[in-house]
Amino acid sequence: MSQIAVRDLDRRLIEKIEKKYGDQVIHALKTVSFKQEIYKAMLFVFGSFYICNNSQVAQSLIKEDPSIQCVTLEGDVFKSSGVVSGGYMGNFSRNIELTQEFKKRSGEINNINIQLAQLSQQLEECLKKLDHFKTFENQIIEKEIELKGLVLDSTQQKKSISNM
């Protein structure tokens, strides 16, 4: 079995493109979830593809970098060689929107889970402190009882001495 050499992503290029085009473009690799162990295969399949809202954006993008390939929400594929192949819209654009929304919500859920873990840790620390203070409070109550007993004994001893 032979291996295919895969060039890693140029993250600066991706950031530059996404900054320039905003939500009109998304790198295809960002729209799929996969296990890290198949990263190279996914990079080979999706690494050079961008998903564009329309053909104008796709044409502009492939002019900027000939290594880029674009697919529109309608399913048209654009390559720097000038090849344009038509696609079928079907539910594809809705699926892309849902995938983007899923990624966004997954990130939000992840942030909430991180916050929850931090709050749980803080709560655990507070409960430990509360236990410490309850122990201290019990010791104070025991000492108060002991002190009242001593005062009572002292009072009784004084009465018995004065009655003599």
Buried (B, 14 or more C-beta within 10 A) or exposed (E): EEEEEBEEBEEEBBEEBBEEBEEBBBBBBBBEEEEEEEEBEBBBBBBBBBBBBEBEBBBBBBEEBEEBBBBBBBBBBBBBEEEBEEBEEEEBBEEBEEBBEEBEEEEEEEEEEEEEEEEEEEEEEEEEEEEEEEEEEEEEEEEEEEEEEEEEEEEEEEEEEEEE
